[in-house]
């Protein structure tokens, strides 16, 4: 059978830890290795939010369900 193609969009808020200039050789592909730390991630699959994770705002949702609801109630938030 056929498989339908759907869009997967990923939003990231990142801070670079290392950002070297990379290497370049004539007639070769340039490589720019960098490492980063993500503080916010959101993934939307075919228009539906499947993941949202925000370390700074204490948000963690999977398929729209708040996974930290009990935690926030326990700390009085």
Backbone as XML, in Angstrom:
<?xml version="1.0"?>
<chain id="A" units="angstrom">
  <residue number="1" name="UNK">
    <atom name="N" x="0.813" y="-1.180" z="0.000"/>
    <atom name="CA" x="0.000" y="0.000" z="0.000"/>
    <atom name="C" x="0.860" y="1.247" z="0.000"/>
  </residue>
  <residue number="2" name="UNK">
    <atom name="N" x="0.185" y="2.327" z="-0.192"/>
    <atom name="CA" x="0.859" y="3.622" z="-0.201"/>
    <atom name="C" x="0.920" y="4.214" z="1.198"/>
  </residue>
  <residue number="3" name="UNK">
    <atom name="N" x="1.928" y="5.006" z="1.401"/>
    <atom name="CA" x="2.098" y="5.706" z="2.662"/>
    <atom name="C" x="1.935" y="7.197" z="2.385"/>
  </residue>
  <residue number="4" name="UNK">
    <atom name="N" x="1.086" y="7.846" z="3.176"/>
    <atom name="CA" x="0.853" y="9.270" z="2.993"/>
    <atom name="C" x="1.988" y="10.077" z="3.612"/>
  </residue>
  <residue number="5" name="UNK">
    <atom name="N" x="2.448" y="11.079" z="2.901"/>
    <atom name="CA" x="3.484" y="11.954" z="3.429"/>
    <atom name="C" x="2.829" y="13.063" z="4.240"/>
  </residue>
  <residue number="6" name="UNK">
    <atom name="N" x="3.349" y="13.297" z="5.454"/>
    <atom name="CA" x="2.843" y="14.368" z="6.303"/>
    <atom name="C" x="4.023" y="15.203" z="6.798"/>
  </residue>
  <residue number="7" name="UNK">
    <atom name="N" x="3.734" y="16.429" z="7.146"/>
    <atom name="CA" x="4.786" y="17.345" z="7.591"/>
    <atom name="C" x="5.111" y="17.129" z="9.062"/>
  </residue>
  <residue number="8" name="UNK">
    <atom name="N" x="6.396" y="17.138" z="9.387"/>
    <atom name="CA" x="6.879" y="17.147" z="10.763"/>
    <atom name="C" x="7.724" y="18.406" z="10.922"/>
  </residue>
  <residue number="9" name="UNK">
    <atom name="N" x="7.258" y="19.320" z="11.771"/>
    <atom name="CA" x="7.956" y="20.582" z="11.996"/>
    <atom name="C" x="8.519" y="20.566" z="13.412"/>
  </residue>
  <residue number="10" name="UNK">
    <atom name="N" x="9.797" y="20.891" z="13.551"/>
    <atom name="CA" x="10.454" y="20.930" z="14.852"/>
    <atom name="C" x="10.970" y="22.340" z="15.109"/>
  </residue>
  <residue number="11" name="UNK">
    <atom name="N" x="10.568" y="22.904" z="16.253"/>
    <atom name="CA" x="11.031" y="24.215" z="16.686"/>
    <atom name="C" x="12.039" y="24.008" z="17.808"/>
  </residue>
  <residue number="12" name="UNK">
    <atom name="N" x="13.160" y="24.705" z="17.738"/>
    <atom name="CA" x="14.201" y="24.594" z="18.765"/>
    <atom name="C" x="14.658" y="25.983" z="19.199"/>
  </residue>
  <residue number="13" name="UNK">
    <atom name="N" x="14.893" y="26.143" z="20.486"/>
    <atom name="CA" x="15.601" y="27.306" z="21.007"/>
    <atom name="C" x="16.888" y="26.761" z="21.601"/>
  </residue>
  <residue number="14" name="UNK">
    <atom name="N" x="18.017" y="27.204" z="21.043"/>
    <atom name="CA" x="19.298" y="26.614" z="21.430"/>
    <atom name="C" x="20.313" y="27.693" z="21.797"/>
  </residue>
  <residue number="15" name="UNK">
    <atom name="N" x="21.305" y="27.270" z="22.564"/>
    <atom name="CA" x="22.479" y="28.089" z="22.861"/>
    <atom name="C" x="23.696" y="27.279" z="22.449"/>
  </residue>
  <residue number="16" name="UNK">
    <atom name="N" x="24.536" y="27.867" z="21.626"/>
    <atom name="CA" x="25.715" y="27.151" z="21.164"/>
    <atom name="C" x="26.763" y="27.082" z="22.259"/>
  </residue>
  <residue number="17" name="UNK">
    <atom name="N" x="27.334" y="25.893" z="22.440"/>
    <atom name="CA" x="28.419" y="25.698" z="23.398"/>
    <atom name="C" x="29.762" y="25.868" z="22.703"/>
  </residue>
  <residue number="18" name="UNK">
    <atom name="N" x="29.896" y="25.229" z="21.559"/>
    <atom name="CA" x="31.113" y="25.332" z="20.756"/>
    <atom name="C" x="30.684" y="25.636" z="19.330"/>
  </residue>
  <residue number="19" name="UNK">
    <atom name="N" x="31.330" y="26.593" z="18.724"/>
    <atom name="CA" x="30.996" y="26.964" z="17.361"/>
    <atom name="C" x="32.281" y="27.239" z="16.584"/>
  </residue>
  <residue number="20" name="UNK">
    <atom name="N" x="33.039" y="26.177" z="16.281"/>
    <atom name="CA" x="34.282" y="26.380" z="15.529"/>
    <atom name="C" x="33.984" y="26.799" z="14.089"/>
  </residue>
  <residue number="21" name="UNK">
    <atom name="N" x="34.958" y="27.382" z="13.462"/>
    <atom name="CA" x="34.772" y="27.861" z="12.096"/>
    <atom name="C" x="34.739" y="26.741" z="11.071"/>
  </residue>
  <residue number="22" name="UNK">
    <atom name="N" x="35.176" y="25.555" z="11.437"/>
    <atom name="CA" x="35.138" y="24.435" z="10.508"/>
    <atom name="C" x="36.388" y="24.357" z="9.658"/>
  </residue>
  <residue number="23" name="UNK">
    <atom name="N" x="36.359" y="23.413" z="8.734"/>
    <atom name="CA" x="37.497" y="23.241" z="7.834"/>
    <atom name="C" x="37.010" y="23.360" z="6.401"/>
  </residue>
  <residue number="24" name="UNK">
    <atom name="N" x="37.893" y="23.787" z="5.543"/>
    <atom name="CA" x="37.540" y="23.941" z="4.139"/>
    <atom name="C" x="38.720" y="23.512" z="3.281"/>
  </residue>
  <residue number="25" name="UNK">
    <atom name="N" x="38.451" y="22.617" z="2.360"/>
    <atom name="CA" x="39.432" y="22.226" z="1.356"/>
    <atom name="C" x="38.769" y="22.394" z="-0.002"/>
  </residue>
  <residue number="26" name="UNK">
    <atom name="N" x="39.506" y="22.901" z="-0.918"/>
    <atom name="CA" x="38.968" y="23.141" z="-2.246"/>
    <atom name="C" x="38.440" y="21.845" z="-2.845"/>
  </residue>
  <residue number="27" name="UNK">
    <atom name="N" x="37.259" y="21.899" z="-3.436"/>
    <atom name="CA" x="36.574" y="20.789" z="-4.108"/>
    <atom name="C" x="36.059" y="19.722" z="-3.136"/>
  </residue>
  <residue number="28" name="UNK">
    <atom name="N" x="36.047" y="19.982" z="-1.845"/>
    <atom name="CA" x="35.482" y="19.066" z="-0.849"/>
    <atom name="C" x="34.314" y="19.750" z="-0.150"/>
  </residue>
  <residue number="29" name="UNK">
    <atom name="N" x="33.425" y="18.945" z="0.412"/>
    <atom name="CA" x="32.324" y="19.501" z="1.191"/>
    <atom name="C" x="32.866" y="20.118" z="2.477"/>
  </residue>
  <residue number="30" name="UNK">
    <atom name="N" x="32.366" y="21.286" z="2.820"/>
    <atom name="CA" x="32.782" y="21.951" z="4.057"/>
    <atom name="C" x="32.017" y="21.352" z="5.233"/>
  </residue>
  <residue number="31" name="UNK">
    <atom name="N" x="32.700" y="21.176" z="6.346"/>
    <atom name="CA" x="32.067" y="20.670" z="7.558"/>
    <atom name="C" x="32.176" y="21.726" z="8.649"/>
  </residue>
  <residue number="32" name="UNK">
    <atom name="N" x="31.064" y="21.950" z="9.333"/>
    <atom name="CA" x="31.014" y="22.937" z="10.402"/>
    <atom name="C" x="30.444" y="22.277" z="11.653"/>
  </residue>
  <residue number="33" name="UNK">
    <atom name="N" x="31.280" y="21.561" z="12.414"/>
    <atom name="CA" x="30.777" y="20.894" z="13.620"/>
    <atom name="C" x="30.484" y="21.920" z="14.715"/>
  </residue>
  <residue number="34" name="UNK">
    <atom name="N" x="29.337" y="21.768" z="15.354"/>
    <atom name="CA" x="28.962" y="22.656" z="16.449"/>
    <atom name="C" x="28.162" y="21.854" z="17.464"/>
  </residue>
  <residue number="35" name="UNK">
    <atom name="N" x="28.319" y="22.187" z="18.725"/>
    <atom name="CA" x="27.503" y="21.548" z="19.756"/>
    <atom name="C" x="26.658" y="22.625" z="20.427"/>
  </residue>
  <residue number="36" name="UNK">
    <atom name="N" x="25.458" y="22.235" z="20.828"/>
    <atom name="CA" x="24.546" y="23.204" z="21.415"/>
    <atom name="C" x="23.715" y="22.555" z="22.513"/>
  </residue>
  <residue number="37" name="UNK">
    <atom name="N" x="23.072" y="23.390" z="23.292"/>
    <atom name="CA" x="22.166" y="22.956" z="24.349"/>
    <atom name="C" x="20.783" y="23.506" z="24.017"/>
  </residue>
  <residue number="38" name="UNK">
    <atom name="N" x="19.775" y="22.637" z="23.974"/>
    <atom name="CA" x="18.414" y="23.062" z="23.653"/>
    <atom name="C" x="17.640" y="23.345" z="24.938"/>
  </residue>
  <residue number="39" name="UNK">
    <atom name="N" x="16.982" y="24.506" z="24.997"/>
    <atom name="CA" x="16.154" y="24.844" z="26.154"/>
    <atom name="C" x="14.669" y="24.738" z="25.833"/>
  </residue>
  <residue number="40" name="UNK">
    <atom name="N" x="14.309" y="24.666" z="24.542"/>
    <atom name="CA" x="12.906" y="24.551" z="24.141"/>
    <atom name="C" x="12.822" y="23.678" z="22.898"/>
  </residue>
  <residue number="41" name="UNK">
    <atom name="N" x="11.899" y="22.714" z="22.929"/>
    <atom name="CA" x="11.666" y="21.837" z="21.779"/>
    <atom name="C" x="10.160" y="21.708" z="21.598"/>
  </residue>
  <residue number="42" name="UNK">
    <atom name="N" x="9.702" y="21.844" z="20.364"/>
    <atom name="CA" x="8.292" y="21.618" z="20.051"/>
    <atom name="C" x="8.227" y="20.901" z="18.714"/>
  </residue>
  <residue number="43" name="UNK">
    <atom name="N" x="7.458" y="19.805" z="18.667"/>
    <atom name="CA" x="7.287" y="19.072" z="17.419"/>
    <atom name="C" x="5.807" y="19.017" z="17.065"/>
  </residue>
  <residue number="44" name="UNK">
    <atom name="N" x="5.519" y="19.342" z="15.809"/>
    <atom name="CA" x="4.156" y="19.334" z="15.297"/>
    <atom name="C" x="4.119" y="18.382" z="14.114"/>
  </residue>
  <residue number="45" name="UNK">
    <atom name="N" x="3.286" y="17.342" z="14.214"/>
    <atom name="CA" x="3.161" y="16.331" z="13.167"/>
    <atom name="C" x="1.800" y="16.467" z="12.517"/>
  </residue>
  <residue number="46" name="UNK">
    <atom name="N" x="1.787" y="16.839" z="11.248"/>
    <atom name="CA" x="0.552" y="16.982" z="10.476"/>
    <atom name="C" x="-0.437" y="17.921" z="11.172"/>
  </residue>
  <residue number="47" name="UNK">
    <atom name="N" x="0.077" y="19.018" z="11.733"/>
    <atom name="CA" x="-0.773" y="20.014" z="12.371"/>
    <atom name="C" x="-1.116" y="19.737" z="13.826"/>
  </residue>
  <residue number="48" name="UNK">
    <atom name="N" x="-0.721" y="18.585" z="14.368"/>
    <atom name="CA" x="-1.008" y="18.246" z="15.760"/>
    <atom name="C" x="0.277" y="18.298" z="16.581"/>
  </residue>
  <residue number="49" name="UNK">
    <atom name="N" x="0.195" y="18.984" z="17.709"/>
    <atom name="CA" x="1.356" y="19.092" z="18.592"/>
    <atom name="C" x="1.596" y="17.751" z="19.276"/>
  </residue>
  <residue number="50" name="UNK">
    <atom name="N" x="2.777" y="17.166" z="19.057"/>
    <atom name="CA" x="3.069" y="15.868" z="19.672"/>
    <atom name="C" x="4.049" y="15.986" z="20.834"/>
  </residue>
  <residue number="51" name="UNK">
    <atom name="N" x="4.836" y="17.054" z="20.867"/>
    <atom name="CA" x="5.800" y="17.225" z="21.956"/>
    <atom name="C" x="6.063" y="18.702" z="22.176"/>
  </residue>
  <residue number="52" name="UNK">
    <atom name="N" x="6.073" y="19.104" z="23.437"/>
    <atom name="CA" x="6.517" y="20.450" z="23.810"/>
    <atom name="C" x="7.286" y="20.330" z="25.115"/>
  </residue>
  <residue number="53" name="UNK">
    <atom name="N" x="8.510" y="20.805" z="25.107"/>
    <atom name="CA" x="9.390" y="20.716" z="26.270"/>
    <atom name="C" x="10.111" y="22.047" z="26.426"/>
  </residue>
  <residue number="54" name="UNK">
    <atom name="N" x="9.877" y="22.704" z="27.564"/>
    <atom name="CA" x="10.498" y="23.991" z="27.850"/>
    <atom name="C" x="11.095" y="23.924" z="29.250"/>
  </residue>
  <residue number="55" name="UNK">
    <atom name="N" x="12.413" y="23.857" z="29.326"/>
    <atom name="CA" x="13.092" y="23.734" z="30.612"/>
    <atom name="C" x="12.911" y="24.979" z="31.476"/>
  </residue>
  <residue number="56" name="UNK">
    <atom name="N" x="12.905" y="26.144" z="30.875"/>
    <atom name="CA" x="12.819" y="27.390" z="31.639"/>
    <atom name="C" x="11.425" y="27.630" z="32.211"/>
  </residue>
  <residue number="57" name="UNK">
    <atom name="N" x="10.383" y="27.260" z="31.473"/>
    <atom name="CA" x="9.004" y="27.500" z="31.907"/>
    <atom name="C" x="8.381" y="26.280" z="32.582"/>
  </residue>
  <residue number="58" name="UNK">
    <atom name="N" x="9.141" y="25.196" z="32.736"/>
    <atom name="CA" x="8.667" y="23.974" z="33.390"/>
    <atom name="C" x="7.452" y="23.383" z="32.661"/>
  </residue>
  <residue number="59" name="UNK">
    <atom name="N" x="7.565" y="23.254" z="31.331"/>
    <atom name="CA" x="6.495" y="22.710" z="30.492"/>
    <atom name="C" x="6.969" y="21.403" z="29.875"/>
  </residue>
  <residue number="60" name="UNK">
    <atom name="N" x="6.128" y="20.373" z="29.978"/>
    <atom name="CA" x="6.404" y="19.088" z="29.332"/>
    <atom name="C" x="5.068" y="18.483" z="28.923"/>
  </residue>
  <residue number="61" name="UNK">
    <atom name="N" x="4.750" y="18.552" z="27.625"/>
    <atom name="CA" x="3.492" y="18.032" z="27.100"/>
    <atom name="C" x="3.771" y="16.995" z="26.021"/>
  </residue>
  <residue number="62" name="UNK">
    <atom name="N" x="3.036" y="15.894" z="26.087"/>
    <atom name="CA" x="3.109" y="14.854" z="25.065"/>
    <atom name="C" x="1.694" y="14.642" z="24.547"/>
  </residue>
  <residue number="63" name="UNK">
    <atom name="N" x="1.506" y="14.811" z="23.235"/>
    <atom name="CA" x="0.184" y="14.707" z="22.604"/>
    <atom name="C" x="-0.838" y="15.597" z="23.302"/>
  </residue>
  <residue number="64" name="UNK">
    <atom name="N" x="-0.415" y="16.787" z="23.722"/>
    <atom name="CA" x="-1.300" y="17.743" z="24.368"/>
    <atom name="C" x="-1.546" y="17.491" z="25.845"/>
  </residue>
  <residue number="65" name="UNK">
    <atom name="N" x="-1.065" y="16.381" z="26.393"/>
    <atom name="CA" x="-1.276" y="16.054" z="27.804"/>
    <atom name="C" x="-0.125" y="16.608" z="28.638"/>
  </residue>
  <residue number="66" name="UNK">
    <atom name="N" x="-0.481" y="17.358" z="29.678"/>
    <atom name="CA" x="0.513" y="17.951" z="30.572"/>
    <atom name="C" x="1.086" y="16.871" z="31.475"/>
  </residue>
  <residue number="67" name="UNK">
    <atom name="N" x="2.339" y="16.510" z="31.255"/>
    <atom name="CA" x="2.979" y="15.443" z="32.017"/>
    <atom name="C" x="3.455" y="15.910" z="33.396"/>
  </residue>
  <residue number="68" name="UNK">
    <atom name="N" x="3.489" y="17.213" z="33.635"/>
    <atom name="CA" x="3.959" y="17.747" z="34.913"/>
    <atom name="C" x="2.828" y="18.307" z="35.772"/>
  </residue>
  <residue number="69" name="UNK">
    <atom name="N" x="1.587" y="17.996" z="35.438"/>
    <atom name="CA" x="0.448" y="18.539" z="36.183"/>
    <atom name="C" x="0.495" y="18.137" z="37.658"/>
  </residue>
  <residue number="70" name="UNK">
    <atom name="N" x="0.706" y="16.863" z="37.945"/>
    <atom name="CA" x="0.771" y="16.382" z="39.324"/>
    <atom name="C" x="1.945" y="17.015" z="40.062"/>
  </residue>
  <residue number="71" name="UNK">
    <atom name="N" x="3.069" y="17.149" z="39.398"/>
    <atom name="CA" x="4.252" y="17.775" z="40.004"/>
    <atom name="C" x="3.942" y="19.207" z="40.434"/>
  </residue>
  <residue number="72" name="UNK">
    <atom name="N" x="3.301" y="19.980" z="39.542"/>
    <atom name="CA" x="2.979" y="21.366" z="39.866"/>
    <atom name="C" x="1.982" y="21.455" z="41.024"/>
  </residue>
  <residue number="73" name="UNK">
    <atom name="N" x="1.022" y="20.531" z="41.073"/>
    <atom name="CA" x="0.069" y="20.509" z="42.191"/>
    <atom name="C" x="0.794" y="20.204" z="43.499"/>
  </residue>
  <residue number="74" name="UNK">
    <atom name="N" x="1.749" y="19.291" z="43.461"/>
    <atom name="CA" x="2.483" y="18.907" z="44.668"/>
    <atom name="C" x="3.364" y="20.024" z="45.215"/>
  </residue>
  <residue number="75" name="UNK">
    <atom name="N" x="3.866" y="20.885" z="44.343"/>
    <atom name="CA" x="4.721" y="21.979" z="44.819"/>
    <atom name="C" x="3.921" y="23.262" z="45.044"/>
  </residue>
  <residue number="76" name="UNK">
    <atom name="N" x="2.592" y="23.178" z="44.866"/>
    <atom name="CA" x="1.731" y="24.328" z="45.132"/>
    <atom name="C" x="1.690" y="25.343" z="44.019"/>
  </residue>
  <residue number="77" name="UNK">
    <atom name="N" x="1.970" y="24.901" z="42.796"/>
    <atom name="CA" x="2.018" y="25.833" z="41.675"/>
    <atom name="C" x="0.865" y="25.819" z="40.780"/>
  </residue>
</chain>
